[in-house]
Amino acid sequence: MPSLARTGLVALVAAAKLALAQDDVSSSQFWHERYHGLLSMAAYNSDPTTACAQTFDQAALESSFPGSTAAPWTYVQGFGPTVSGGEGFVAVIPEMDKVVMVFKGMFGWESTFNQSTVDVGQLFYIGDSCQNCTAHAAATQAYIEAKEITNDWELVKYYVNTTGAQWSITGHGFGGMVAQVASLDLGWRGLSHWTHNHGAARVFNPAAATLMNSLYGGEAGQRVIANDDPVPTYIPESDDYTFALQGFHILGNGTSNATYGYDFTVCNDPSDEACHGTASGPIDDHLSYYTPIGQCGKPYYGTNDTVAEAYLATASSAFYATATSTFTTPSSTPVTSTTSEVPSSSSAAAEVSATVSAGAVAADAAASGATTSNTANDANGASAVGVAGSLVALVGAASAFLA
């Protein structure tokens, strides 16, 4: 098919999916999105398993799947932080029928705004369906680093294949931006089918956003804004960046609506300002999506100033203590392919590395943060399938990369 014709077809499919999206959402869909929001907040906790036990418990599982013998929650692995802020965890949650990949955000990333972009159409070997598709360079680099240290999400693939659950992706803030890049890569390859991001700035130019919309139509892909969160108003690197996915604006404090806890507005048109955030809004609105940052459930409203202030105070030192670089020079030139699988992530990492300057990465890392890794859970997740040794080794110190 000629490239222009195929590009036009992708745009047509994207428009059709958004047009068919519901103007409202069902009760079950609201709670499905809320669960993704809780997980994105739990990424800031050093022990997400304990934090989420109050929400993803046996009673909740049995209410959805009576007689299920599955564990309500299985922590698979934590990953990162990488130099560029690729960090998060993976969990199997039978109640959601999902294997969820959660990207943690970091503070201070916006201080590295510049005009650099990455051609993700070429980077992810998408071909004619994504010509001139660009994305936020730092978010793309962070994703590629995380992709490499997890051996292209080897454990996620294992649990999706063995449980039959669907692959879902979520994240908050900068983590929500990384989650969108991940969703483009993994959705194009036919691996992930759901994506939800919370309090994220714009990531894609119109061409890339069009492809994103074609992959996740309506409730399968949502970007969420809480109250007057100012972060979604940012345009990080390119003044033509636009929103992708169905907008979902939640309003209230968890007690505002007897059915849902929040009132909400759905935006199927990316130009709808009701789902753009508020430039002058308080940053506190960025720190609470259904639950305060660092928590994972009840109470699912308000703010957690103690957690937020402590995190902000220790962010930089914690990041420098644990951040690692995984870049390696490709041994050969990768062969361009338009199949559903992507060649070596090492090659992709090298390409992104050339795009973003070391100075920008250094500034980003200095303002970013990480909580203590959950070592015991990581070991349990890896040993469950006996592939701990297959994960790509973490090589090099942050200082060596930033030198």
N, C-alpha and C positions, 0 to 999 in steps of 0.2 A: 504494500500500500504506500503511495507517495507520502512523504513526511508531513506535508501540509494537510493532507486529507486526514491522516491519522491524528494529528494534533487537534484538528477541528472536531473529530469524533470524540476525543477525550473531553474536550470542552463541553460538547453536547451532553455526554453522559453525566458529567459533573452537574450541569445545570438541571438536568432531569431529576437527579437524586435529591438536590436541594429543594426543588419544586414539590417533590413528593413527600418531603419530610413533614412530620406532624407539626401543626401550629402549637400544640400542647403536648405534654408527655404524660404517660400513664403513671400511676402510683408506683408500679414495680420498676419502671424506668428511672423515676426520681431516686428511689433507694439504690438502684444500681449505680447511678452517677455519684450519689452520696458516698457509697463505699469506696469508689475511686478517689474521692476527695479525702476521705479519712486516711487512706493508704498514703496519699501524697504528703499529708501532715505527719504521719508516722515515720516517714523517711528521716525526719530530724531527730528521732529518738535513737539512743544507742542500743535499745533493745526493742525493736518493733514487735517481736513475738509477744512479749509480756504486755506491751502497750495495747495491742489489738485483741488480746484474749477476751476482754470484756465485750467486744462487739462480735467477733467471729468465734462464737462458742458452740457447744454441742446443741443447745436448745435452738439457736438460730438456724443451724444446719438442718436439724430434724423438722423444723417448721417448713422448710423448702423441700427437703428430700427425706420424708419419713422412713425410718428404718435404715438409713445410710450408716455404713460402718467406717466411712472415711474419717480421717482426722479433720476437725474444723479448720485447722490452719497448719500448713507445713511451710516453714521457712526453708527456701532452697539454697540461696547464697546471697552474700553481700558482694558488692564490687566497688572498686575505687577507694579513695579519690585519685583521679589522674591529675596531671598538672593543670589541665584545662577545666577541671571541675566535673568530670564524668564520674558520678557516684550514685549508688542506690542499692536496692535489694530486689529479690524475686521471691514470690510466694505462691503456693497453690492454695486456692480457696474454693472448696467444692460448693459452698452455698452460692457462690457467684458463677460456678461452672467455668472458672477462669484460672489460667496461670498468668499472674499479673507481674509485669516488669515496672518497677517504680523508680523514677529518677528524682533524686534530691536536688533542691535548688541551692544556691549560694548567694551571699550578699556581696554587693560591690561590683558585680559583673558589668553593670551599666556604665561604670567609669571608663571602660575601654571602647566606647563607641568609636567607630571609624567607618570609612566607606568601602572596606574590603568585603567581598562576597565570595561564595564558593559555588561553582557550577555543579549542582547535585545531580543533574541529568547525566553528566559525564562521570562524575565520581561514583555513582551507583549503577553505572552501565545500563541506564534506562533506555537510551536510544531515541528514536524519533518521537516517542510519546512525551518527552520532556525536553524539548529543545529550548535553550536559553533559560533554563530553570535555575534560579539562584536561591541561596539560603544564607542565614546568619553564619558567618565564618566560625566564630568561637563555639557556638552551639554544635555545629557540625564537627568541629575538631574534638570536642568533648565526647560526642557520640562515638566517633571512630576509635578513640582511645579506649573507651569502655567496651566496645565491640571486640577489640583486639585482646584485652586481658581476660575476656570471658570465652575466648576461642569461638567468636561469632555466635555467642549465646548457646553454647553446647548444652548446658543443663536445662535451659528453658525448652529447647527442642526435645530433650529427653522426656521431660514431664508432660509436655503437650502430647507427645506421641503415646506415652504409657497411660495417661489418665483420660485422654479423649477430651479434656477441657480445652477451651479456646484461648488463644494468645491475646492478651490485652496489655496496653501500655498506658501509663499515667505519670504525672509529675507536676511539680509546683514551681512557679517562678522561673528561674533559669532552667530548673529541671523540667518544667513544662515545655520550654523551648527545645531542649534536647530530646524530650519525648516526641515532639512533632517530627524532628529529623529522623529519629528512629522509626517512627510510624511510616514515613515515606519510604524508607529503605525496605523495611520488613513487610509493609503492605504491598509494595510493588512485587516483591518476591513471593507473595501469596502465603506468608507465614502468620502475620498478625491480622486480626479482623475487628478490633475495637481500639479506640484511642480517646483518652480524656485528659485534657490539660487544665491547670488551675492557676489563675493569676499570671499568665504568660504574656510576654510581649510578642509583637508580630515577628515572624521568622522567615516567611517566603515572599518572593515576588509573585505577581499575578499568575505567571505560567506554572510555577511550582504549586501555588495554592490551588489552581484548577485541577492539577493531577491529584493532589491530596483529597480534594472534595470528591473526585471520581472513585477513590479507593474506600472512603468512609462516608457514606451518605447518611444524613439524618442522625438518628440516635446512635449509630455506630461510631460517630466521631463528634465530640463536643469540646468546645473551649468554654471555660466557666469563669465568671467574674463575680466576686463577692462584694456586694454593696458598692462602695466608691473606690475600690482598689485602683490606685494610679498606675501600677506597673503595666497593665495591658495597653496603656496609651503610648508607651514608648515605641519609637521606630529606631531600632538599634543601629543599622548599618546602611540601609538603602531607603531613600525617601519614597520609593514606590512599593515598599513592603505592604502587604495586605493581610487581613485576617483569613484564616481557613477554618473550615468545619462549622457546624451549627453552633451559634452562640447560645449560652445559657446563663442568664443573669439571676443570681440568687439574692434576695433582699430580706433582711431581718436579722434576728439573733438566735434563731433556733426555737423560739416560742411564738413567732409571729403568725403562724398558720397551724391550725389544729391538726390538719392532715399531714402536712409535709414538714412543719417546723419553719420553713421559709416560704415566702412568696417567690415567684420566679417569672421571668420573661424569656421566651424563646425567640431567637433571631435567625431566620434562614437566609437573610440578605446580609452579606458581610459589611455593607455600608450602613447598616442599622446602628445608630449611635447608642441605642439602648443597651447594647452589649459591647461597648468599647471601653468601659472603665471611665474614671474621672481624673483628669490631669491634676486637679487640686485636691484630690481625695487624701485622707489620712493613711499613712503607711500601715497603721494598725489593721486596716481592712485587708491588707495583703497577708497578714499573719494569722488569719483564721478562716479556714474553709471547712465549714460544718463542725469543726472542732479546733481548739487552739493549737498552734504549732507545737509539734512534739507529742501530741496526744493522738488518740485513734478512736474516739467515741464519746461516750457520755462523760461530762456534759458536752454536747456537740454545738455549743454556742459560746459567744463571748471571746475574750482574749486571754492569753496566758502571759502576762507581762514578765513573770519570773523566768520562764523558759526563754522567751524572746530576748530579754535583756542579757541573760547569761550567755546565750548563743552568740549574740552580736559581739559581746565583750571578748569572747575566746575564739572567734571564728578564724582569724588569721593565724594565730599560733597553732591551733589544732590542725589547720590545713598543712602548714609547713612541716609538721611533725610526721605526717602520713602520706603526703602526695608523692606519686611516683610517675615516671615517664615510661612509656612502652614503645616509643618509636623505634623502628628498625629500617635500615635502607633496603629497598627491594632488590633482590638478586637478579631479577630479570624484568623486562617490560611486560606488564599484563596484557593479555589479549582481550580486546573489546568484545563484549558479548551482550546480546539482548535477551538471554534466557532468564529464567526465574531465579537463578542463583548468581551471587556476586563473587568475583575473584578475590584474591588475598586481601584481607583487611590491612595488612602491613603496607601494601602498595597504596591503598586508599589513604592510610594515615600519613604516608610520606607526601602525598599530593596536597592534603590539607595543611600539613606542616609548612609547606612552601608558601601557602597562601597567607597565613597569619604570622605576623612577625613575633619573634621571641620577646620583644619588648612589650607587646600587647598582652601576651600570655603571662609575663611576669607581673604586670600590673593587675591582671585579673586574679592571679593566684594570691597576691598580697592582700586582696580585699575579700577573699573567699574563705569558706570554712568547712569543717567536717566534724562529726561526732565520732566517738570511739567505735571502732568496728566490732561487730558481734562475732568474735572469733569462734566461740563454741558452736554457734548456729551455722557459721560458714563451714566448719569441719563436718558437722552432721549432714548438711546438705550435699556436700561433695561425696562423702563416704557412702551415701545412700545409693549411689549409682556407680561407685568405684571409678570415677573419672577425675579425681582431684589432681592427679598427676598430669592430666591432659590439658589443663588450663594453661594458657600462655604465661610463662614466668614473668613476674614484675621485675623489670631491669632498669637500673640507673636510678640515681637520687634526683630529687627535684632541683637541687643546686646545680647538678651537672647539666640538666636540660636548660636551666635559666642562665647559665654562665655566658 
